[in-house]
Amino acid sequence: MKIGFFTASEFPTSGENVAIAALKAFEQAGFSVAVRAANRPQYQGGAVEDFDYIASTGIRPSAYANTGDYPEFDPASPPLPPGYPAPSPTQAIVTDGQVIEGTGGAFTVSVAGGVVTGGTWEADE
């Protein structure tokens, strides 16, 4: 799946660089990330580039305005990576460092190599 990210100008701002780095982390899960300047959204001057998702910081060129064709990619709630089966109603996807609040405390999940390897419990005071 291809994610398009548009910067305000030819050179990303420091905030855009942070967002780009966060998106690039999804490349390990099979996504690809294309960074383009909003004032030149067509790749190398050609036709409108096809994306599965648009990740933006509020910048979305008019060619990509239809969110039905180009849904917003939310790094906090990403779609399943290519080839991954959807979880059943009794399964969940967790992320390394994710904190799960519970009665009496919170559990921080540890994930390595796509497997939950443990975690730490921190009791409420």
TAPEKA-V805750 format. One line per field, one symbol per residue. ss: DSSP state (H for helix, E for strand, C for the rest). psi: psi as a letter, one per 40 degrees, with the letter a starting at -180 (. if undefined). A space follows every 50 residues. Layout:
ss=???
psi=???
//
This chain:
ss=CEEEEEECCCCCCHHHHHHHHHHHHHHHHCCEEEEEEHHHCCHHHCCCCC CCEEECCCCCCHHHCCCCCCEECCHHHCCCCCCCCCCCCCCCCCCCCCEE EECCEEEEEEEECCEEEEEEEEECC
psi=hhhhhhidadhiiddddddddddddeddeeiihhhihdegdhhfeaihih idihhifehhidefdheddgihhhdegiihihehiiiieeiihiihehhh hiheaihhihhhfehheaaihhii.
//
